[in-house]
Amino acid sequence: YVWDCDDGTSLSMRNLLREKAIVLDLHEGPRHLPQVISASGAKYDDGTVSFWTKGGAAMFQRQGSAVVNCRDNRARSLAADARARGVAYRGQGNEPGWVLEISPPDRILFDTNYGQERHALEGATVTGEVATGAEYRAEKDGVQIVATVTLEPCQDDMAGTQFDYSFVVQFGGRTYRGCGSD
């Protein structure tokens, strides 16, 4: 998760579910915070740093300092999660909602119809360069996907979010257009 805080800081957080803890990346380095009892939400505390989360909101506090309110930056959180999983490019679009992830060396994951359909294709080939429009191709069970990723400014047509890459995906006789990032 990536949290944007009222004091202008941005915090990255990773869940360690098995340990019932989180790692919070701070400017001085990562901090391991174990989960502690909380009346509401999830609270993590190592004695000098506390972090409480509830839904898309959080509160961050260093010992002896005031509480700082933070909000989940969903777009940055999704990109950070994809990076942690080794995804090279992640694109998304609307109507119907879709997400495409390209992972080295040769995997394409395409979710469409708002996540109701998932297609994982291995053995992708790439031609071209992203600056001019790299084309990724893969086929599974007679169904082919062609994803073109181009380094050019792109604006999400619903949310207005700016991205660095445009995506054109051809799959199942349809063409999907959207934006994304590396």
C-alpha angles and dihedrals in degrees: 000000000000117000125197111207132206092243091061097258124127120213128197118209131189122194117229096195097176091052095041088233143101136224112226115196108220129176090260092051140279119326124204108217119187119215115258132190114286132179090220135011121356122307127195124188137168096183095266103043127042129189124182123188131191118167110311094342132081141175123219124196136173117204109274094014134098122267114263119208118226136186130208110253095213097191093050091043092055091048092048091050091050091049091051089053092052098255113160098193131015122189132178139184145174141247096059100019112240141172127198124192125187115198126184136280099023115322128123122186116191122185116184141168090049093306096313092114125046124187120186114190126185129194098047118175125208131209128182130012128285092240090064100026120292113211120214118195132186137159134203128176091348094308116117130200124197117188121185115198117191129183100233134116112276131182122206106243095221108033098027091229114159120232134180097228138052120213130202115186125188113196136147094358093307134104118220122194127196150123137264151150143245 
